[in-house]
């Protein structure tokens, strides 16, 4: 079948669902025709739906424009391509041990990537739709450091989760990456440098305007991301306080304090790339127009070669502080209540940093080095975000994921490394290196049930399941640790390794 069928493995329970009652749905982009498959037969899948005019030719490096309506029905049966990107050749946890975290196939890329994918429960008869309430929606923003990732990551296909519950819709959105998403080019205005975040916003506007046709509730949209996707969620949280669209936020292993902002204040990186391709024009408009004529694959190949060679100084294209989509004063803005004030789930894995030092398959990194990466890059930024949200009296639910499953983390030293929790949320933990254990399934289903309860009611859903909102003397949730599916962990323990944003050298929780 389509590329999707090769990625969706395993089957959950069959049950009656009451969301969308037809595979034919009208949208602002035009009519679309979805499909079902034998693996998740109760899930209607609508894949590769364009939400914007594709950023090709003269539209490359311009803000996204809404998709003009097409009259012809789109056969929405294939996951669209990932946006142009490259993976380095150096071995690492994801590439070497668990490639299901990486887009597959790696060469399925195109600039025609401003598409989204919808997975919705399929009702068995027309009357179901009329008798049911619209379903909550989770909108997924993938991670990848703003340079990699996309819709074809096998571990991040949610069909099995939707099949299992039949009570929610998941939408995955694509956005431009690397030099195409964050050009930092002299020819562009300050508010046009973070094109990726403008892509994300336009996708959310499309979802707001169209999701009811798929059985979704436009008033219950949860924005959910991991790593760079979680940073995106928090950036969005501050960028659109007056018109948030969303009702809740989920941030896995990232927040606005995990800064990946560019250091290229002189905007020399874009010119360096342009000059490599013979675009030596001194006029910024001529420079960008010249580089628009170069194939995206050639640009990515050059960036990959430059990166793999370890040439110094490095050339990076990541977010720019523009004070429109990315700000320099998040604590000040939080103290002023200048964000959406929407409830949020935020947390980390307990061994995030094991994936980042130089890869050694036999011994792993020195644990002290891994712990420093965990504290500096993930745990303490989340602690600081929690404090700022509490100061603004905003509902926050804290967690720590500590599951250690050998089919996801096959090396003894990896543990709950960065991203290792994602297969549990998506229900894809059993697609590689074994089907998973009963305990793994129980942790997965508990995590899914938490997220569904939050999507249904961001304020009261989790307390009904025993997960209370954060307070300094309270507790968070510890998932998958020491043979227990879920247990409480004191807020003080979650924060003990950090003085706000700064690590203090204390042991990391739950050690």
Secondary structure, 3 states (H helix, E strand, C coil): CCHHHHHCCCCCCCCCCCCECCCEECCCCEEEECECCCCCCCEEEEEEEECECCCCHHHCCCCCCECCCEEEEEECECCCCECCCCCCCCCCHHHHHCHHHCECCCCCECCCCCEEEEEEEECCCHHHHHHCCCEEEEEEECCCCCCCCCCCEHHHCCHHHHHHHCCEEEEEECCCCHHHHCCCCCCCCHHHCCHHHHHHHHHHHHHHHHHHHHCEEEEEEEEEEECHHHHHHHHHHHHCCCCCCCCEEEEECCCCCCCCCCCCCCCHHHHHHHHHCCCCCCCHHHHHHHHCCCCHHHHHHHHHHHHHCCCCCCCCCCCCCCCCCCCCCHHHHHHCCCCCCCEEEEEEECCHHHHCCCCCCCCCCCHHHHHHHHHHHHHHHHHHHHHHHHHCCCCEEEEEECCCCCCCCCCCCCCCCCCCCHHHHHCCCCCCCCCCCHHHHHHHHHHHHHHHHHHHCCCCHHHHCCCCCCCCCCEEEEEEECCEEEEEEEHHHHHCCEECCEECCCCCCCC
